[in-house]
Every structure is written in structure tokens, then in C-alpha cells.
Amino acid sequence: MKLEADYWKPEQWRTNNKGNKQSSDLGDFTPEELAELDDAFQSVITRASEVYDMLLEKGVAREQARALLPLGTYTEFYWTVNARSLFNFLELRTHASAQKEMQDYASAIREVAEQIAPWTFAAWASSKPPSE
């Protein structure tokens, strides 16, 4: 079965934060540089997809063909987690010092989990000190 790949693409390009290795800053790129970054990014994704398709057409094993897909390829998975671990994850990964992409991911997980367990989230919120 061929993987129907979809890819993550940055909404905006950032630079490394000089003081915090886990953080980044808005990049100071010119419009020309932004276009070049976008084009280069898309070019790699397109070429990787073409080679992946070619490998599968030649009969290469799927697990070997997938090895060349970019790290930004979305993954679908099932996850089980207890409430304590979930809330620990959410507190760490939605913190302002967490990487932007991780904050986005954690926020999406929170939205899904809160719909499934609203009472658990209400209890968690009521157990936090007022300053949070």
C-alpha cells in the first residue's frame, strides 16, 4: 500500500535564538529570501515524493522507500496516555519557551483530548493555583 504523504510546511521562517537552544525568533528575511526558502523547501518535498513513487513502481519494499521521505511527512498514529502524563505533556509543551511547532502540536492534542474528557480537564483546571 502506497503512503499518501502530506507534508508539514512552516507558516513563517524563523532563526535560531542565540540565548535559548530550544527556542527561535522571527527571521529577518527579505521577500526575495522568503520566496527562495519556500521554493527550496517545496522542491525537496516534490523530488522526494517523485523518487518515492518511482521506487514503489520498481517494486522496492515500502519500508525502504519510506526512508527517503522528509522528516516533515505527517504521521498518523494512535496514542494512549493517562491523565497525569497528558497534563504533564501539555504543561511542558504549551509553555512559552517550547518550540513553536511543539506548542502548536500540543495545543491540537489538547483540543482533541478536552473534547473526549471534558470533566477531567475541568478538574485539572480547578486544581491549578490562581496565578496560572
N, C-alpha and C positions, 0 to 999 in steps of 0.2 A: 504494500500500500504506500503510495507516494504521500509524503508530508506536504500538506497545503500550508506553506510557510507564509507567515505575516511577520513584519519586522517593526521593531520599535525605532522611532526616529526622534532625535532631540527637537524639542519645541524651540529652543534657543541655545546657541553655543555659549559655553562658559569657559573660564580659565581656572587653573588651579589656584586655590587660596594659599598664599605664602605662609601664613601662620598656622593653619589647621589642615593637616593632610587629608582629613575626611570631608573637607568642605570645598566649595568652589564659589567663584564670583562671576557676575555677569561679564561676558567678554566685551572688550572694546574693539570690535571688528568693524571694518568699513563695509558698506553694502556689497562691494565687489568681493571682499574676502568671504562674507557670508554666503554669497552665491557660489563661490568656489568650494567652500566647505560642504554645502548642500549637494552640489554636483558630484564631488568626490565620494561622498557618503553613498549617494544613490547609485553611482557607478559600481561600487564594490558590491552592493546588495544585488544589483541586476546581474553582474557577472557571476557571482556565487550561485544565484538561482539557475542561471543558464547551465553552468557546469554540473550542478546537482541533477538537473533534468537529464543532461547528456549521460551522466554516469548511470542513472537508473535505466535509461533506454538501452545502454550497453549491457545491462544485466548485473551491474555491481550491487553487492549487498546493501540494503538500505542503511544499516548501521555504519557502514563505511562511507557511503555517500553523504550522510548527515554530518560527518566530521568536518566538512569544509564550510558548513553554513555559519554565518556570522553569529557572534555572541548575542547580538540584538534580535535574534529569532525568538519570537514568542513561544512559550512553553505552556501547554495545558496539563494540569495535574490535579489530583485530589489530595486534600490535606486534612488531617485530623489533628486537633490540638485541644488541650484542656484550657479552661478559662484563665487560670493563673499564668500559664505560658503565653497565651494570646495577649493578655493585658500587658505583660512584661514586654513582649514584642512591640505592641502598639506604642507604649510609652517611650521605648528606646528609638524606634524608627520613625515616629512622627515628631520627635524633638527637633527644634530649630537647627541644631548642629548636625543633624543627619544629612546625608546626601539627598539632593532634591529628588532624584528618581526613586530613592528608597522611601522618602516621605510620601510621594505620590502613590507608590505601591501599597504602603501601609494604610494610607487613607482609603484606598479602594477595598482592601481587606476589611477594614473597619465597617465600611458601608454594607458589605455583604453580611458580615457576622452580626452586625447590630440588627439587621432585618430578621435574622434567624433566631437570635436570642435577646430580644429587647429587655426582658426583665433582668437578665444577667448584666447587661450594660447599665441599666438604671441603678442596680445595686453597686456596681463599680463606681459610677459617677457619685453616688451618695457617700461612698466610703472615702473619697478624696478630701484632703484638707481644703478649706475655702480658698486658699491662695492659688490653687492650681486652676 
